[in-house]
Amino acid sequence: QVQLMESGGGLVRPGGSLRLSCAASGNIFSINTMGWYRQAPGKERELVASINTGGSTNYADSVKGRFTISRDNAKKTVYLRMNSLKPEDTAVYYCNVTCLVVGTYYDYWGQGTRVTVSS
């Protein structure tokens, strides 16, 4: 079993910053890609950012220049630093991790952490 524990969401004013964290634990041999998705009310879940084992990153156009994804492999943790937050960033943010478990890659999702950007 693999568990993902997310933290860091909350209420922030426009222009503010937050940092999300997602720590993986369990019977993990290795971790491949780590990423963050979000789902706003009435909308589909979308990719926000991802980072592979080599450190290459990918961002949604809407967050480029404002958000930074990073990972600490020793801690099995992925972070999302969010700056210059806008009301349209309001959503539930989900961590997604691809893990090698007993010879097979599996996708795992966190429980979600809510981010609300409002004055």
Residue pairs with C-beta under 8 A, 6 or more apart in sequence:
1 26
1 27
2 24
2 25
2 26
2 27
2 28
2 97
2 99
2 101
2 106
2 108
3 24
3 25
3 26
4 22
4 23
4 24
4 95
4 97
4 108
4 109
4 110
4 111
5 22
5 23
5 25
5 110
6 20
6 21
6 22
6 93
6 94
6 95
6 110
6 111
6 112
6 113
7 20
7 21
7 22
7 113
8 18
8 19
8 20
8 21
8 113
9 18
9 20
9 93
9 113
9 114
9 115
10 18
10 114
10 115
10 116
11 116
11 118
12 18
12 85
12 115
12 116
12 117
13 117
13 118
13 119
14 85
14 86
14 87
14 117
14 118
14 119
15 84
15 85
16 85
16 117
17 81
17 82
17 83
17 84
17 85
18 82
18 85
18 115
19 79
19 80
19 81
19 82
20 36
20 79
20 80
20 82
20 93
20 95
20 113
20 115
21 77
21 78
21 79
22 34
22 36
22 77
22 78
22 79
22 95
22 97
22 110
23 75
23 76
23 77
24 31
24 76
24 77
24 97
24 99
24 108
25 76
26 101
27 101
27 102
28 76
28 99
28 100
28 101
29 99
29 100
29 101
29 102
29 103
30 99
30 100
31 53
31 73
31 76
31 97
31 98
31 99
31 100
32 52
32 53
32 98
32 99
32 100
32 105
33 50
33 51
33 52
33 53
33 97
33 98
34 50
34 51
34 69
34 71
34 78
34 95
34 96
34 97
34 98
35 47
35 48
35 49
35 50
35 51
35 69
35 78
35 95
35 96
35 97
36 47
36 48
36 49
36 50
36 69
36 78
36 80
36 93
36 94
36 95
36 96
37 45
37 46
37 47
37 48
37 93
37 94
37 96
38 45
38 46
38 48
38 89
38 91
38 92
38 93
38 94
38 115
39 45
39 46
39 91
39 92
39 94
39 112
40 88
40 90
40 91
40 92
43 91
45 94
46 60
47 58
47 60
48 59
48 60
48 63
48 67
48 80
48 93
49 57
49 58
49 59
49 60
49 63
49 67
49 68
49 69
49 80
50 57
50 58
50 69
50 96
51 57
51 58
51 69
51 70
51 71
51 78
53 73
55 71
57 69
59 67
59 69
62 88
63 82
63 89
66 82
66 83
66 84
66 85
67 80
67 81
67 82
67 83
68 80
68 81
68 83
69 78
69 79
69 80
69 81
70 78
70 79
70 81
71 77
71 78
71 79
72 79
78 95
78 97
80 93
82 89
82 115
85 115
85 117
86 117
87 117
87 118
88 117
89 115
89 117
90 115
90 116
90 117
90 118
91 114
91 115
92 112
92 113
92 114
92 115
93 112
93 113
93 114
93 115
94 109
94 110
94 111
94 112
95 109
95 110
96 107
96 108
96 109
96 110
97 107
97 108
98 105
98 106
98 107
98 108
99 105
99 106
99 108
